[in-house]
Amino acid sequence: MTFTRAPSAPRSKVLPMIPRRLSTRMLVRLSAAAVAAMLAGTATDAAARSSREAKRDETVPSRPAGTPLMAVVALSEQRVTIYDADGRILRAPVSTGQRGYETPAGLYSIIQKNREHYSNLYDDAAMPFMQRITWSGIALHAGALPGHPASHGCVRLPYTFAERIFDMTKMGMRVVVMPRDGAPVGITHPALFKPQPIAAEVATAPRPAIADEAQKMRLGGAAPNANVPPSTVPPKQLQTLRSIAAAKAAEAEAAGKTADAARLAASKATKEAARLVKSQRLAEAAKRRADAQLKDAEAALETADTPAEKERAEQAKAKASAKVAEAQSQLDAATAEAQPLADAAERAREEAKTAEAARAAAASAAKEAAARMAPVSVFISRETQKLYVRQAFQPVFESPVTIRDPDRPIGTHLYTALEYTSGGDDVRWSALTMTKGQDGDEPSQSRRYRSASRQSSEPAMTDVAGAKGALDRITIPQDAIDRISEVVSPGSSVIVSDEPISRETGKGTDFIVVMSGEPQGGIKIRRRPQPWGGDYERGYSRRSPYWGGGGSPFFRW
């Protein structure tokens, strides 16, 4: 699905000219020497490439790296920086989309990972350590770095760097593509959500019997894969959510056993009823034959002319009448036996259908309960004056919001929950404001890499006052605050933007926001597949993406 060419393989060194009269043994020796030289050259090239890439990669050796929460791709500087809860941990050069295929500036997240991926548009090109950020085909992956934008929209990474971060990053990690580099900063604001006790289901939720990774995997929870940094504090909210998830999983397991038993009982009842129905059908056939014989005997009696013929016809009629009576008796017995079993089989099938529906509902409830442990994403759009919520790559609910001075731009800001604080009663947040290309600049993606100073320059720190000012203008209904605060956790995010939700947002994605006014060739050249429902078009002129055709939200919390 993604579209960047792989680096060309190094050209093999050719064998030297060999005199025609050399012996076979000498030819073998020369060939072996040439092959050895070629292999040594290839190994040297690979070692040199690894050495060059190692020098270009930057790390923070003063502390152990935590779980990556964010990757910032700077188009002007042609570099990527990886951040964990405590700041920058890795940095490396990149090559983004060339002119006409520009990597669009915007907010994305990792939605698929594949160590060995191949392009389905560009000559089956290899794209090692692919981490997809749009279903239309934009991804991070290892590739050639010529020192300037050169891809067809993807973000090429140094091979060793791509391999290194592949196992570090998790599904859902935020990827921010910025025209000019910027860095997140710590922020506090009353509008940013903090954990609060879950009002519903707390009293009845039993404590989970198992709390290890195997249990989390069995529950289908997001813990092993979600972009959540480890926490030394087990907050009460997370414990409650795990208890609810365990209870729902137990209900689903019990409902599954009930459904299996009901299905087995229905199968047995149906087979027994089918056997008796077959006997009933045989009795009905015997009755029809007896009726036909009686009718023939009666006809023969009517046409008999002599006393002897009449006597024989009367004897035949008597026998036929006896057979009819016997067949009727057998039919009545078979019917009397088959009908109750047929009714029982029908009831068993209905019970199995009901049990199966209960199993499906319980499994759905268990899945939803497990999904509530995943980080939550909130998007607030000035254009639509609405707040949207997604969790575990699925829509949850939406709510109107009030934005003061709605005709005045508010910018695009990303707020990320970093870690629990205050014993799990609060979370620490960071803010990152999307920058724009400087006025008068040619498009940042298509500009060649003209100076080393730009590559080594430090990113501009986010203006905290501006990020707080955006939050100051927003009023969120209390019921929406309460619902979000029940599930907010490290890895959660809030996006405030002038932009609408991108059409790239859909099934299996977090919110995707593409910056208007910046080159978007990398998306425009792609025909976006739409295997999902929902309408994320500008203005939301049709039905909301958060409600299915039946009018029910995916999650019900």
C-alpha positions in Angstrom: 0.0 0.0 0.0 2.9 2.4 0.5 4.9 3.9 -2.3 8.6 4.6 -1.8 11.3 3.0 -3.9 13.9 0.9 -2.0 17.6 1.8 -2.3 19.5 0.3 -5.2 21.7 -2.6 -4.5 25.4 -2.0 -4.8 26.8 -2.9 -8.2 28.9 -6.0 -8.3 32.5 -5.7 -9.2 33.3 -7.5 -12.5 36.1 -9.9 -13.1 39.3 -8.6 -14.8 40.3 -9.5 -18.3 41.9 -13.1 -18.3 44.3 -14.3 -21.0 42.9 -17.2 -23.1 45.8 -19.6 -22.4 45.6 -19.6 -18.6 45.2 -22.9 -17.0 41.9 -24.0 -15.5 43.5 -24.0 -12.0 44.7 -20.5 -12.5 41.2 -19.4 -13.7 39.7 -20.9 -10.6 42.2 -19.1 -8.4 41.6 -15.8 -10.1 37.8 -16.2 -10.0 38.0 -17.0 -6.2 40.2 -14.0 -5.6 37.8 -11.7 -7.6 34.8 -13.1 -5.7 36.6 -12.5 -2.4 37.4 -9.0 -3.4 33.8 -8.4 -4.3 32.5 -9.7 -1.0 35.1 -7.7 0.9 34.1 -4.6 -1.0 30.4 -5.2 -0.3 31.1 -5.8 3.4 33.2 -2.7 3.5 30.4 -0.7 1.8 27.8 -2.1 4.3 30.1 -1.3 7.2 30.7 2.2 5.9 27.0 2.7 5.5 26.3 1.5 9.0 29.1 3.7 10.3 27.8 6.8 8.5 24.3 6.1 9.8 25.5 5.6 13.3 27.2 9.0 13.2 24.1 10.7 11.9 21.8 9.1 14.6 21.7 10.9 17.9 20.9 9.4 21.2 20.5 10.5 24.8 22.9 8.3 26.7 22.5 10.0 30.1 19.3 8.0 30.9 17.5 4.8 29.8 15.1 5.5 27.0 11.4 5.0 27.9 8.5 4.0 25.7 8.4 6.4 22.7 5.3 8.5 22.8 5.9 10.8 19.8 7.9 11.1 16.6 8.3 14.6 15.2 9.3 14.6 11.5 10.7 18.1 10.5 10.3 18.6 6.8 12.5 21.7 6.5 15.3 20.1 8.6 14.8 16.6 7.0 15.1 14.9 10.4 13.0 12.9 12.8 13.1 13.2 16.6 11.7 10.5 19.0 10.4 11.6 22.4 9.4 9.6 25.5 7.7 11.0 28.6 11.0 12.7 29.7 12.0 14.3 26.4 14.1 13.5 23.4 15.7 10.1 23.1 16.7 9.6 19.4 17.2 11.7 16.3 18.1 10.8 12.8 18.0 12.3 9.2 15.2 11.4 6.9 14.1 11.8 3.3 10.5 12.9 2.8 8.4 13.4 -0.3 9.9 15.1 -3.3 8.1 17.9 -5.3 4.7 16.7 -6.4 4.8 13.8 -3.9 5.2 15.9 -0.7 4.7 14.2 2.7 1.8 16.2 4.1 2.3 18.1 7.3 -0.2 17.0 9.9 -0.9 14.7 12.9 -0.8 10.9 12.4 -0.2 7.8 14.4 1.2 4.3 13.7 -1.6 2.1 12.6 0.3 -0.9 11.2 3.8 -2.4 11.5 5.5 -4.9 9.1 9.2 -5.8 9.2 9.2 -6.9 5.5 6.9 -4.8 3.4 6.8 -4.3 -0.4 5.2 -1.5 -2.4 2.3 -2.5 -4.6 2.7 0.6 -6.8 6.5 1.1 -7.3 8.0 -2.1 -8.8 7.4 -4.1 -5.6 10.1 -2.0 -3.9 11.3 -3.3 -0.5 10.2 -1.1 2.4 11.9 -2.7 5.5 10.6 -2.0 9.0 7.5 -0.3 7.6 5.3 1.6 10.1 2.2 2.8 8.4 0.6 6.2 9.3 -2.2 6.3 6.7 -4.2 3.5 4.9 -3.7 5.4 1.6 0.0 4.5 1.7 2.2 6.9 3.7 4.6 5.2 6.1 7.9 5.4 7.9 10.4 2.8 6.6 14.1 2.2 5.9 15.3 3.6 2.6 17.9 5.6 0.7 18.8 9.1 2.1 20.3 11.3 -0.6 20.3 14.3 1.6 17.1 15.9 0.3 13.4 15.0 -0.2 13.3 12.1 -2.6 10.4 9.8 -1.7 6.9 9.4 -3.1 5.4 10.6 0.1 6.8 8.2 2.7 9.4 9.1 5.4 12.6 7.3 4.6 14.8 6.5 7.7 18.4 5.3 8.0 18.3 1.5 7.9 19.9 0.9 11.3 17.7 3.6 12.9 14.5 2.1 11.3 15.5 -1.3 12.6 16.3 0.1 16.1 13.0 2.0 16.6 10.8 -0.7 15.1 10.7 -2.8 18.3 10.6 0.4 20.5 7.5 2.0 19.0 4.0 0.7 19.6 0.7 0.9 17.7 -0.9 4.2 18.3 2.3 6.2 18.8 1.8 9.7 17.6 3.7 10.8 14.5 3.8 14.6 13.9 4.9 15.9 10.5 5.8 19.6 10.8 7.0 22.1 8.2 9.6 23.4 10.6 10.9 21.5 13.6 9.4 22.1 17.0 9.6 20.4 20.4 7.0 19.6 23.0 7.0 21.4 26.4 5.4 20.6 29.7 2.1 22.3 30.4 -0.6 22.5 33.1 -4.1 23.8 32.5 -7.4 23.2 34.1 -9.0 22.2 30.8 -6.6 19.2 30.5 -8.2 16.1 31.8 -7.2 14.4 35.0 -8.2 10.9 36.2 -11.3 10.7 38.3 -13.2 7.7 39.8 -15.5 5.8 37.5 -19.0 6.5 38.7 -20.7 3.5 37.1 -20.1 -0.1 37.7 -17.5 0.4 40.5 -19.6 -1.1 43.3 -20.4 -4.3 41.4 -17.1 -4.8 39.7 -15.1 -7.8 41.2 -11.4 -7.6 41.5 -9.6 -9.6 38.7 -8.3 -13.0 39.7 -5.3 -12.7 37.3 -3.4 -9.5 36.5 -0.5 -10.8 34.4 0.3 -10.2 30.8 -1.4 -13.5 29.8 -4.6 -12.3 31.3 -4.3 -8.9 29.5 -3.8 -10.7 26.2 -6.8 -13.1 26.9 -9.0 -10.1 27.6 -8.0 -8.6 24.3 -6.8 -5.5 26.2 -4.6 -2.8 24.7 -1.9 -3.1 27.3 0.7 -5.1 25.3 0.4 -3.0 22.1 -1.0 0.4 23.1 1.3 3.4 23.2 1.3 3.7 27.0 4.5 4.4 29.1 5.0 2.1 32.1 3.8 3.5 35.4 5.1 2.7 38.8 1.8 3.8 40.3 -1.2 1.6 39.8 -4.0 4.2 39.7 -7.4 3.3 41.1 -9.1 4.0 37.8 -7.0 1.5 36.0 -7.6 -1.1 38.6 -11.3 -0.5 38.3 -11.2 -0.8 34.5 -9.3 -4.0 34.8 -11.9 -5.3 37.3 -14.7 -4.4 34.9 -12.9 -6.0 32.0 -12.2 -9.2 33.9 -15.9 -9.3 35.0 -17.1 -8.8 31.4 -14.6 -11.4 30.2 -16.0 -13.9 32.7 -19.5 -13.1 31.6 -18.5 -13.6 28.0 -16.9 -16.9 28.9 -20.0 -18.1 30.7 -22.3 -16.9 27.9 -20.1 -18.8 25.5 -20.4 -22.1 27.5 -24.2 -21.6 27.7 -24.3 -21.0 23.9 -22.2 -24.1 23.2 -24.5 -26.2 25.4 -27.6 -24.8 23.8 -26.3 -25.4 20.4 -25.4 -29.0 21.3 -28.9 -29.6 22.7 -30.5 -28.1 19.7 -28.5 -30.3 17.4 -29.4 -33.5 19.4 -33.1 -32.5 19.5 -33.1 -31.7 15.8 -31.5 -35.1 14.9 -34.0 -37.0 17.1 -36.9 -35.0 15.7 -35.7 -35.7 12.1 -35.6 -39.5 12.9 -39.2 -39.5 14.1 -40.3 -37.3 11.2 -38.8 -39.9 8.9 -40.9 -42.6 10.6 -43.9 -40.3 10.3 -43.3 -39.9 6.6 -43.0 -43.7 6.2 -46.3 -44.2 8.0 -48.0 -41.6 5.8 -46.7 -43.4 2.7 -48.0 -46.8 4.1 -51.4 -45.1 4.7 -51.6 -43.8 1.2 -50.8 -47.3 -0.2 -53.5 -48.9 2.0 -56.0 -46.2 0.9 -55.2 -47.0 -2.8 -55.7 -50.7 -2.2 -59.0 -50.1 -0.5 -60.1 -47.9 -3.4 -59.2 -50.6 -5.9 -61.1 -53.3 -3.9 -64.2 -51.1 -3.7 -64.0 -50.6 -7.5 -63.6 -54.3 -8.1 -66.7 -55.0 -5.9 -68.8 -52.6 -7.9 -67.9 -54.3 -11.2 -68.2 -58.0 -9.9 -70.9 -59.9 -11.9 -70.8 -63.4 -10.4 -71.2 -64.4 -6.7 -67.7 -65.8 -6.7 -66.2 -62.5 -8.0 -68.2 -60.6 -5.4 -67.0 -62.8 -2.6 -63.4 -62.4 -3.7 -63.9 -58.6 -4.0 -65.4 -58.4 -0.5 -62.5 -60.4 1.0 -60.0 -58.0 -0.7 -61.9 -55.0 0.5 -61.9 -56.3 4.1 -58.2 -56.9 3.9 -57.6 -53.4 2.5 -59.8 -51.9 5.2 -57.7 -53.7 7.9 -54.5 -52.4 6.3 -55.9 -48.9 6.2 -56.8 -49.1 9.9 -53.4 -50.4 10.8 -51.6 -47.8 8.7 -53.8 -45.0 10.3 -52.9 -46.4 13.7 -49.2 -46.3 13.0 -49.4 -42.8 11.5 -51.3 -41.5 14.5 -48.6 -43.0 16.8 -45.7 -41.6 14.8 -47.4 -38.2 14.6 -48.1 -38.2 18.4 -44.4 -39.1 19.0 -42.9 -36.8 16.4 -44.8 -33.6 17.1 -43.6 -33.0 20.7 -40.0 -33.7 19.6 -40.4 -31.3 16.6 -41.7 -28.6 19.0 -38.8 -29.3 21.4 -36.3 -29.1 18.6 -37.8 -25.8 17.5 -37.6 -24.5 21.1 -34.0 -25.7 21.4 -33.1 -23.9 18.2 -34.6 -20.7 19.5 -32.8 -21.1 22.8 -29.5 -21.7 21.0 -30.2 -18.5 18.9 -30.9 -16.5 22.0 -27.8 -17.9 23.8 -25.7 -17.1 20.7 -27.0 -13.5 20.7 -26.2 -13.3 24.5 -22.7 -14.6 23.8 -22.1 -12.1 21.1 -23.4 -9.3 23.3 -21.2 -10.4 26.2 -18.1 -10.7 23.9 -18.8 -7.2 22.6 -19.1 -5.9 26.1 -15.9 -7.6 27.1 -14.1 -6.1 24.1 -15.4 -2.6 24.9 -14.4 -3.0 28.6 -10.9 -4.0 27.5 -10.7 -1.2 25.0 -11.5 1.3 27.8 -8.0 0.7 29.2 -6.4 2.0 26.0 -5.4 5.7 25.7 -8.2 8.0 24.7 -7.9 10.6 21.9 -9.9 13.8 21.9 -10.2 16.1 18.9 -11.7 19.6 19.1 -12.4 21.3 15.8 -13.0 25.1 15.6 -14.6 24.5 12.2 -17.3 22.2 13.4 -17.5 23.5 17.0 -17.5 19.9 18.2 -15.4 17.5 20.3 -14.8 14.0 19.1 -13.5 11.0 21.0 -11.7 7.9 19.8 -10.3 5.0 21.7 -8.5 1.9 20.5 -8.8 3.2 16.9 -12.6 3.3 17.2 -15.0 6.3 17.5 -16.7 6.6 20.9 -18.8 9.7 21.1 -19.0 13.4 20.1 -20.2 16.5 21.9 -20.7 20.1 21.0 -18.2 22.6 22.5 -18.1 26.4 22.8 -15.1 28.2 21.4 -14.8 31.8 22.2 -14.3 34.1 19.1 -15.1 31.2 16.7 -14.1 33.3 13.7 -10.6 33.8 15.0 -8.0 31.1 14.2 -6.9 29.0 17.1 -4.0 27.1 15.5 -3.3 23.4 15.8 -2.0 22.1 19.1 -1.3 18.6 20.4 -1.5 17.9 24.1 -0.1 14.5 25.3 -0.6 12.8 28.7 2.9 11.6 29.7 2.7 9.8 33.0 0.7 9.5 36.2 1.4 11.9 39.1 0.1 12.4 42.6 -0.3 8.7 43.2 -2.4 8.2 40.1 -4.8 11.1 40.8 -3.3 13.3 38.0 -1.3 13.1 34.8 1.5 15.2 33.5 0.9 16.8 30.1 3.0 18.2 27.3 2.1 20.6 24.5 3.3 20.8 20.9 2.1 23.5 18.5 2.2 22.9 14.8 4.4 25.4 13.0 3.9 26.7 9.5 6.5 27.2 6.7 7.9 30.8 6.7 6.2 33.2 4.4 8.1 33.5 1.1 9.7 30.1 1.5 9.4 27.6 -1.3 7.5 24.5 -0.1 9.6 23.0 2.6 9.3 19.4 1.3 10.5 20.2 -2.2 13.4 22.4 -1.1 16.8 20.7 -1.4 18.8 20.2 1.7 21.0 23.3 1.4 22.9 23.6 4.7 24.2 21.4 7.4 23.4 24.1 10.0 19.7 23.6 9.5 20.1 19.8 10.2 22.0 20.5 13.4 19.8 23.4 14.6 17.7 22.8 17.7 13.9 22.7 17.3 11.9 25.7 18.4 10.2 25.1 21.8 6.4 25.3 21.8 5.0 28.6 23.0 3.3 27.6 26.3 1.3 30.8 26.4 -0.1 30.2 23.0 -0.9 26.6 23.8 -2.7 27.7 27.0 -4.4 30.5 25.2 -6.0 27.9 22.8 -7.4 26.0 25.8 -8.6 29.2 27.5 -11.0 29.7 24.6 -12.7 26.3 24.8 -15.6 25.3 27.1 -16.4 21.6 27.2 -19.7 20.3 28.7 -19.3 18.7 32.1 -20.8 15.4 31.1 -18.1 15.0 28.3 -15.4 16.0 30.8 -16.6 13.3 33.2 -16.8 10.6 30.6 -13.3 11.4 29.3 -11.8 11.8 32.8 -12.9 8.3 33.7 -10.5 6.8 31.1 -7.7 9.3 30.6 -4.3 7.7 31.0 -0.7 8.1 29.8 -0.6 8.1 26.1 -3.9 9.9 25.8 -4.0 13.1 23.7 -6.1 16.2 23.0 -5.9 17.9 19.6 -7.2 21.4 19.2 -7.3 22.6 15.6 -8.8 25.0 13.1 -8.7 22.0 10.7 -11.5 19.4 10.3 -10.8 15.7 10.7 -9.0 14.5 7.6 -10.7 12.1 5.3 -7.8 9.7 6.1 -9.4 9.2 9.5 -11.5 6.0 9.5 -11.6 2.4 10.6 -8.4 1.3 12.3 -7.0 4.8 12.7 -6.6 7.5 15.4 -7.4 11.1 14.5 -5.6 12.2 11.4 -5.3 16.0 10.8 -3.7 17.3 7.6 -2.5 20.9 7.6 -4.1 23.1 5.0 -1.9 25.6 3.2 1.0 23.0 3.0 1.9 20.8 0.1 -0.1 17.5 0.1 1.1 15.7 -3.0 1.9 12.5 -1.1 -1.8 12.1 -0.3 -3.4 13.7 -3.4 -1.7 11.2 -5.7 -3.2 8.3 -3.9 -6.6 6.8 -4.3 -7.7 6.2 -0.7 -9.4 2.8 -0.2 -12.6 3.0 1.8 -13.4 -0.4 3.3 -15.1 1.2 6.2 -18.2 3.2 6.7 -18.5 6.7 8.1 -18.2 10.2 6.7 -15.2 12.3 7.7 -15.7 14.9 5.0 -15.2 18.6 5.6 -18.2 20.1 7.3 -19.8 16.8 8.3 -22.6 17.4 5.8 -23.8 13.9 6.1 -24.1 11.5 9.0 -21.6 11.6 11.8 -18.7 9.1 11.7 -19.4 8.2 15.3 -22.8 6.6 14.7 -23.6 3.5 12.7 -26.5 3.1 10.3 -28.6 1.8 13.2 -27.9 4.9 15.3 -25.8 3.3 18.0 -22.2 4.4 19.0 -19.5 1.8 18.8 -18.7 2.1 22.5 -21.3 2.8 25.1 -19.3 4.3 27.9 
